[in-house]
């Protein structure tokens, strides 16, 4: 028999060119040379596989000559998973996904602050996610303890072109009930969970390792992404006139900075252009009491980049100008007609919840004597 051999991804359908991974007719013509078959019309193939990959092996013949009986020899050589090095990280889609992976035969090229000190050489594998917009990335290994008795360690790192380390770490966790993401609600104590806010377009590496050398090496990884407020990133600042607006920083990431508040806190953006020269008051008076009411306001010249110290015009954290001493904020500053501004709302620390009320009021300068100088400037 003149055999033809092919391997296909098991997609729930018959093997075809659409799900074909490798194929061969004559083994010494593009086949696996290690087979070293005795006959030219024998066939051979070889391919790399990841943990849990299911394939279909198809045997056919290349002509109608000869009989219909054949030999099939199948072998598997364990090796490192394809995502063992950080450069081979498996891509996670924009909506997240569920994966089953393994640390079998993997090596170690990363680190995190959650790695137990007593096990510095445990292997790790990698996944990569790019945020489609600003929002919150959540990852957990729920079900891993039940799957293989593994004690996972999970971390998320900014993709800086190298492996994830403590230097580019965004979040890490060993045991989910201890400083992990409580929304995971994993069934196993030794499962892990993390959550971190990231800006749109940010690429991150998700690292899975283990916290001891007990148990097997198989794990579950569940990744989800929750888009944040539409004005999370400064290019998407909501254009607003004078008035009262309801907003939230829940699920937002950080892409700005200012003279007040802790660095790295989530922020959202509004764009405002004064209709006239005058004094602009911006405040969060009346924000819901239960949110902690410790929001921070920073006002910036709109230079086409995110608001930072460099283009900051005014800032405020807590104020008594809302009528009582609260965590509400209030900023008053002189503005010129048609000069665009960016208004940034953030929080002073992680104890403040997300919802707020934003109030804008412009007091227009008048020129009673018509000399071209506002009354507030010439004492008219």
Beta strands, then each sheet from edge to edge (+ up, - down):
strand 1: 3-9
strand 2: 20-24
strand 3: 55-61
strand 4: 90-92
strand 5: 96-102
strand 6: 125-130
strand 7: 135-140
strand 8: 152-158
strand 9: 169-173
strand 10: 193-198
strand 11: 203-210
strand 12: 218-227
strand 13: 238-239
strand 14: 243-248
strand 15: 268-273
strand 16: 278-283
strand 17: 295-301
strand 18: 312-316
strand 19: 330-335
strand 20: 340-347
strand 21: 355-364
sheet 1: 2+ 1- 3+
sheet 2: 4+ 6+ 11- 8+ 9-
sheet 3: 5+ 12- 7+ 10-
sheet 4: 13+ 15+ 20- 17+ 18-
sheet 5: 14+ 21- 16+ 19-
end
